[in-house]
């Protein structure tokens, strides 16, 4: 029995005011192809399906297309939980009816002990889902005095563990921040001050833990406690991430294997550094000129219309930094200070040589004022 673990689709996301819908559809089509090629029995989505609680119409249309292809056309069930970017109420609308079509939306915190049971041959897999929640919601739903995310998750997991059938495969789906996980710039903080961290040992009773929220594929605590990562790079801090999905295989009611399947983006996200003329020359022969770029210019002089010039060869330059100019300005300032000091020292030495005495403190200050005034006049000229 095989299932795919994915998360953090963020459908409808914009990056530097550029819609990523076309890029998202490109990789979602690859997930559909993987389901076909690998004869996958279930698709698991561990939260952040949308990027906003109220997604734009085109984002809703794209998700509808993907789910229709998988559930209706391919007859493969989909199990998903809401993430912190989703509205659990909106995402769960019609959940009771949709499960008959193979779409299982696990958004009710009161029903976390009710798994979606998938049977394939002799394998029975129980999928438990904890939708994204915070301590306040747990206190409200269960009247339990939890004070942070770790206590909330520990309480919810204990409720599920009390119902587990150890003779079957048990999978937990959760959207949270496991302590020690590597984050990136594009993840929305769950809370301030590190109180959103959840300890991985709470999950050791499960055969596999399908996590969402962190965008880099990684395991924490145990190999089977795993983030699949986001389907696309959503910030330049993710430029070195290897995006993909996780293919999990169960055999004889135990975890057999899990493997990372890569997703190839329509446009990659990269950083380029150098002088503008070198970058422009490189752009004329670059096989991927339409990638999303952060350009860091090392030129130490001002460049007129730098962004427009770069976009002639790299149309998707989204962010431009000019550390070279800052460095040049700093060097000029240091040179000015050195010049002032040397002028002052030369006059002070000359005065002592001629008069035989040192400048008085008042004369020191007067001389500095004259030199500074002359320097300002030169700058203005």
Secondary structure per residue as TSV (DSSP state, phi and psi in degrees):
chain	resnum	aa	ss	phi	psi
A	1	X	-	360.0	133.4
A	2	X	E	-123.7	142.2
A	3	X	E	-139.1	152.8
A	4	X	E	-102.3	132.4
A	5	X	E	-106.4	120.8
A	6	X	E	-139.0	167.4
A	7	X	-	-165.1	173.5
A	8	X	-	52.6	56.1
A	9	X	-	-73.2	-38.1
A	10	X	-	52.6	45.6
A	11	X	B	-61.4	132.6
A	12	X	T	96.4	2.3
A	13	X	-	-68.8	145.7
A	14	X	E	-114.8	146.5
A	15	X	E	-127.9	116.0
A	16	X	T	52.1	44.5
A	17	X	T	66.4	17.8
A	18	X	E	-108.1	126.3
A	19	X	E	-69.4	135.9
A	20	X	-	-103.6	13.8
A	21	X	H	-58.5	-43.4
A	22	X	H	-62.9	-41.2
A	23	X	H	-65.4	-39.2
A	24	X	H	-67.2	-42.4
A	25	X	H	-61.9	-37.2
A	26	X	H	-58.9	-45.2
A	27	X	H	-81.1	-29.2
A	28	X	H	-66.2	-33.9
A	29	X	H	-62.7	-34.8
A	30	X	H	-67.1	-36.5
A	31	X	H	-63.0	-41.9
A	32	X	H	-59.2	-42.2
A	33	X	H	-66.9	-38.2
A	34	X	H	-62.0	-39.9
A	35	X	H	-59.7	-41.7
A	36	X	H	-68.5	-50.5
A	37	X	H	-66.0	-33.9
A	38	X	T	-97.6	3.9
A	39	X	T	51.6	52.7
A	40	X	-	-74.5	140.6
A	41	X	S	-94.6	-26.7
A	42	X	E	-148.7	144.0
A	43	X	E	-111.2	127.6
A	44	X	E	-113.0	126.9
A	45	X	E	-118.4	114.7
A	46	X	E	-94.0	51.8
A	47	X	S	92.9	167.9
A	48	X	-	54.3	53.5
A	49	X	-	-68.0	-48.2
A	50	X	B	-99.1	165.7
A	51	X	S	-90.7	-21.5
A	52	X	S	-133.7	155.0
A	53	X	S	-61.4	-35.1
A	54	X	S	-114.8	91.6
A	55	X	-	-75.2	153.9
A	56	X	-	-66.9	158.2
A	57	X	H	-57.2	-39.5
A	58	X	H	-68.0	-29.3
A	59	X	H	-68.7	-41.2
A	60	X	H	-62.8	-41.2
A	61	X	H	-63.3	-40.4
A	62	X	H	-65.9	-44.5
A	63	X	H	-63.2	-40.9
A	64	X	H	-60.1	-42.2
A	65	X	H	-61.9	-46.7
A	66	X	H	-65.0	-47.1
A	67	X	H	-66.4	-34.3
A	68	X	I	-65.9	-41.4
A	69	X	I	-60.5	-43.1
A	70	X	I	-79.8	-51.0
A	71	X	I	-76.6	-48.1
A	72	X	I	-85.4	-47.9
A	73	X	I	-78.0	-42.0
A	74	X	S	-98.7	-10.4
A	75	X	-	60.0	35.2
A	76	X	-	-105.3	122.2
A	77	X	E	-67.2	148.0
A	78	X	E	-119.9	131.6
A	79	X	E	-119.0	124.5
A	80	X	E	-138.8	155.5
A	81	X	E	-123.9	152.1
A	82	X	-	-72.4	147.1
A	83	X	-	-105.7	-172.3
A	84	X	T	-71.9	-17.9
A	85	X	T	-84.5	-17.9
A	86	X	S	-90.1	158.9
A	87	X	-	-95.2	113.9
A	88	X	H	-59.8	-37.6
A	89	X	H	-67.2	-46.7
A	90	X	H	-67.6	-42.3
A	91	X	H	-66.5	-29.4
A	92	X	T	-89.0	1.3
A	93	X	T	-59.8	128.0
A	94	X	T	75.1	17.0
A	95	X	H	-58.8	-39.0
A	96	X	H	-65.9	-36.4
A	97	X	H	-75.8	-39.7
A	98	X	H	-66.9	-27.9
A	99	X	G	-65.2	-24.3
A	100	X	G	-70.9	-20.0
A	101	X	G	-94.8	4.0
A	102	X	T	96.8	6.9
A	103	X	E	-107.0	112.0
A	104	X	E	-107.7	110.3
A	105	X	E	-104.8	110.8
A	106	X	-	-98.4	78.8
A	107	X	-	-112.8	2.1
A	108	X	-	-100.5	113.6
A	109	X	G	-65.4	-22.1
A	110	X	G	-80.2	-9.7
A	111	X	G	-115.5	27.8
A	112	X	T	-69.2	-18.0
A	113	X	T	-89.0	4.3
A	114	X	S	-105.9	99.1
A	115	X	-	-79.2	160.3
A	116	X	E	-87.4	119.7
A	117	X	E	-100.9	122.2
A	118	X	E	-115.8	124.0
A	119	X	E	-113.7	123.4
A	120	X	E	-133.2	114.2
A	121	X	T	55.4	-125.6
A	122	X	T	-89.2	-0.7
A	123	X	E	-90.1	132.3
A	124	X	E	-121.1	118.1
A	125	X	E	-117.6	125.1
A	126	X	E	-101.1	115.3
A	127	X	E	-98.9	113.7
A	128	X	E	-101.8	139.8
A	129	X	E	-126.0	131.0
A	130	X	E	-111.0	103.8
A	131	X	-	-62.3	155.6
A	132	X	S	-53.4	132.2
A	133	X	-	-147.7	168.3
A	134	X	-	-127.1	169.5
A	135	X	H	-56.4	-35.1
A	136	X	H	-62.1	-42.6
A	137	X	H	-66.9	-37.6
A	138	X	H	-66.2	-41.9
A	139	X	H	-61.0	-40.0
A	140	X	H	-69.9	-44.0
A	141	X	H	-76.8	-33.6
A	142	X	H	-119.6	-1.7
A	143	X	-	53.9	43.0
A	144	X	-	-111.2	128.1
A	145	X	-	-78.7	56.4
A	146	X	-	-79.9	146.9
A	147	X	-	-115.7	-13.9
A	148	X	S	-147.4	176.6
A	149	X	H	-63.9	-36.9
A	150	X	H	-64.1	-45.8
A	151	X	H	-64.8	-38.6
A	152	X	H	-63.1	-45.7
A	153	X	H	-67.8	-40.2
A	154	X	H	-59.4	-42.2
A	155	X	H	-64.2	-46.7
A	156	X	H	-66.4	-41.6
A	157	X	H	-64.7	-38.6
A	158	X	H	-61.7	-37.6
A	159	X	H	-63.1	-40.9
A	160	X	H	-69.2	-44.1
A	161	X	H	-58.8	-30.1
A	162	X	T	-68.8	-13.1
A	163	X	T	-109.1	-1.2
A	164	X	-	-67.1	140.0
A	165	X	-	-99.4	107.6
A	166	X	T	-68.9	-12.8
A	167	X	T	-85.4	-3.8
A	168	X	S	-121.1	168.4
A	169	X	E	-85.0	129.1
A	170	X	E	-117.2	121.6
A	171	X	E	-116.8	132.4
A	172	X	E	-107.6	134.4
A	173	X	E	-112.3	125.5
A	174	X	E	-146.9	154.0
A	175	X	E	-123.1	99.8
A	176	X	-	-158.0	177.5
A	177	X	E	-110.5	102.2
A	178	X	E	-72.5	133.6
A	179	X	T	-56.8	129.5
A	180	X	T	93.1	-4.3
A	181	X	-	-69.2	149.9
A	182	X	-	-90.2	119.0
A	183	X	-	-100.0	173.0
A	184	X	-	-135.2	179.2
A	185	X	T	-72.0	-17.9
A	186	X	T	-92.1	-2.4
A	187	X	S	-88.2	129.7
A	188	X	-	-74.6	125.6
A	189	X	-	-57.9	138.9
A	190	X	S	-79.8	-28.0
A	191	X	S	-165.7	179.2
A	192	X	S	-104.8	142.9
A	193	X	T	86.1	15.0
A	194	X	T	81.7	4.2
A	195	X	T	-77.9	0.1
A	196	X	T	-87.5	-4.3
A	197	X	E	-73.0	142.3
A	198	X	E	-121.9	133.3
A	199	X	-	-75.6	137.8
A	200	X	G	-70.9	-20.8
A	201	X	G	-66.0	-17.5
A	202	X	G	-62.1	-23.3
A	203	X	G	-100.1	4.6
A	204	X	T	-69.2	-14.7
A	205	X	T	-77.3	-11.0
A	206	X	S	-94.5	155.9
A	207	X	S	-78.3	-30.9
A	208	X	E	-153.3	141.6
A	209	X	E	-121.8	114.0
A	210	X	E	-95.1	105.7
A	211	X	E	-102.9	151.8
A	212	X	E	-131.4	163.6
A	213	X	S	122.4	-53.9
A	214	X	-	-81.7	140.4
A	215	X	S	-92.1	-10.2
A	216	X	S	-97.6	131.4
A	217	X	-	-58.3	128.4
A	218	X	E	-168.0	157.1
A	219	X	E	-114.0	149.6
A	220	X	-	-137.8	131.9
A	221	X	S	82.6	-61.3
A	222	X	S	-136.5	156.5
A	223	X	T	-58.5	-34.1
A	224	X	T	-84.2	-1.2
A	225	X	E	-97.7	97.3
A	226	X	E	-133.0	139.4
A	227	X	E	-94.1	128.3
A	228	X	-	-76.1	-24.3
A	229	X	-	85.5	166.9
A	230	X	-	-74.2	162.9
A	231	X	S	-82.6	-16.5
A	232	X	S	-138.2	162.9
A	233	X	-	-77.3	125.4
A	234	X	-	-113.6	8.1
A	235	X	S	-160.0	160.4
A	236	X	G	-68.5	-18.0
A	237	X	G	-68.8	-13.6
A	238	X	G	-98.1	12.7
A	239	X	T	-58.8	-27.3
A	240	X	T	-98.5	2.8
A	241	X	-	-69.0	145.9
A	242	X	-	-102.5	94.5
A	243	X	-	-73.7	150.3
A	244	X	E	176.0	-160.8
A	245	X	E	-132.1	168.0
A	246	X	E	-114.1	123.9
A	247	X	E	-95.0	119.8
A	248	X	E	-112.0	135.1
A	249	X	E	-121.4	131.6
A	250	X	E	-113.0	134.4
A	251	X	E	-139.8	132.1
A	252	X	T	53.6	43.4
A	253	X	T	58.8	32.9
A	254	X	E	-146.7	157.6
A	255	X	E	-68.2	122.2
A	256	X	E	-93.3	-47.8
A	257	X	E	-165.0	162.3
A	258	X	E	-145.7	139.3
A	259	X	E	-138.0	146.1
A	260	X	E	-82.2	125.9
A	261	X	E	-108.8	121.4
A	262	X	E	-73.4	149.3
A	263	X	-	-113.9	130.3
A	264	X	-	-97.7	119.4
A	265	X	-	-74.2	154.4
A	266	X	S	-65.9	-41.1
A	267	X	S	-136.2	127.2
A	268	X	-	-79.6	171.8
A	269	X	E	-118.4	120.0
A	270	X	E	-136.8	163.6
A	271	X	E	-118.2	137.4
A	272	X	E	-126.4	136.7
A	273	X	E	-130.4	139.0
A	274	X	E	157.0	-175.6
A	275	X	-	-78.2	150.9
A	276	X	H	-61.4	-40.2
A	277	X	H	-65.5	-38.0
A	278	X	H	-65.4	-41.9
A	279	X	H	-66.0	-40.2
A	280	X	H	-64.9	-42.6
A	281	X	H	-61.8	-41.8
A	282	X	H	-62.9	-39.0
A	283	X	H	-63.1	-29.7
A	284	X	H	-68.9	-20.9
A	285	X	H	-119.3	2.5
A	286	X	-	-66.7	126.5
A	287	X	T	-71.6	-11.5
A	288	X	T	-129.4	62.3
A	289	X	T	-71.4	-13.9
A	290	X	T	-94.6	6.9
A	291	X	S	-62.3	158.1
A	292	X	E	-81.5	125.2
A	293	X	E	-123.9	143.1
A	294	X	E	-106.7	121.8
A	295	X	E	-108.4	132.0
A	296	X	E	-117.5	107.7
A	297	X	E	-85.1	134.6
A	298	X	-	-101.8	-0.6
A	299	X	-	-57.6	138.0
A	300	X	S	-96.7	8.4
A	301	X	S	-125.0	158.7
A	302	X	-	-66.7	142.5
A	303	X	-	-123.4	124.7
A	304	X	T	-74.6	130.1
A	305	X	T	54.3	46.0
A	306	X	H	-60.1	-43.7
A	307	X	H	-62.9	-44.1
A	308	X	H	-62.6	-40.1
A	309	X	H	-65.3	-41.7
A	310	X	H	-66.0	-38.6
A	311	X	H	-72.7	-9.9
A	312	X	T	-67.5	-29.8
A	313	X	T	-110.9	-28.4
A	314	X	-	-123.4	86.9
A	315	X	T	-64.0	-17.9
A	316	X	T	-109.7	37.8
A	317	X	E	-70.5	118.1
A	318	X	E	-104.6	-20.9
A	319	X	E	-148.3	137.1
A	320	X	E	-126.4	127.5
A	321	X	E	-119.4	149.0
A	322	X	-	-129.5	63.8
A	323	X	H	-65.4	-25.2
A	324	X	H	-63.6	-40.8
A	325	X	H	-65.5	-42.1
A	326	X	H	-61.4	-41.8
A	327	X	H	-64.4	-41.0
A	328	X	H	-63.4	-41.8
A	329	X	H	-63.4	-40.5
A	330	X	H	-64.3	-40.2
A	331	X	H	-65.6	-40.0
A	332	X	H	-62.3	-40.0
A	333	X	H	-64.0	-42.6
A	334	X	H	-62.2	-41.1
A	335	X	H	-63.9	-39.4
A	336	X	H	-61.9	-43.6
A	337	X	H	-63.4	-39.9
A	338	X	H	-65.6	-38.7
A	339	X	H	-64.5	-44.0
A	340	X	H	-59.8	-45.9
A	341	X	H	-62.3	-42.5
A	342	X	H	-68.9	-37.5
A	343	X	H	-62.1	-44.6
A	344	X	H	-63.4	-45.9
A	345	X	H	-63.5	-41.1
A	346	X	H	-63.8	-42.6
A	347	X	H	-68.8	-38.8
A	348	X	H	-63.3	-41.4
A	349	X	H	-66.8	-40.3
A	350	X	H	-62.5	-44.0
A	351	X	H	-60.9	-43.5
A	352	X	H	-66.7	-36.8
A	353	X	H	-67.2	-38.8
A	354	X	H	-79.3	-46.1
A	355	X	H	-91.7	-20.6
A	356	X	S	81.7	8.5
A	357	X	S	-140.6	161.4
A	358	X	-	-80.1	159.3
A	359	X	-	-65.6	142.2
A	360	X	-	-74.4	162.8
A	361	X	H	-54.8	-39.3
A	362	X	H	-65.5	-39.5
A	363	X	H	-66.9	-37.6
A	364	X	H	-54.2	-51.4
A	365	X	H	-64.9	-39.7
A	366	X	H	-64.3	-42.1
A	367	X	H	-63.8	-42.4
A	368	X	H	-61.3	-39.7
A	369	X	H	-63.6	-40.3
A	370	X	H	-64.9	-46.0
A	371	X	H	-64.0	-42.6
A	372	X	H	-63.7	-39.3
A	373	X	H	-64.5	-41.9
A	374	X	H	-64.1	-37.5
A	375	X	H	-65.1	-39.9
A	376	X	H	-65.2	-39.6
A	377	X	H	-62.6	-40.1
A	378	X	H	-63.9	-41.1
A	379	X	H	-64.7	-43.9
A	380	X	H	-66.6	-34.9
A	381	X	-	-67.3	360.0
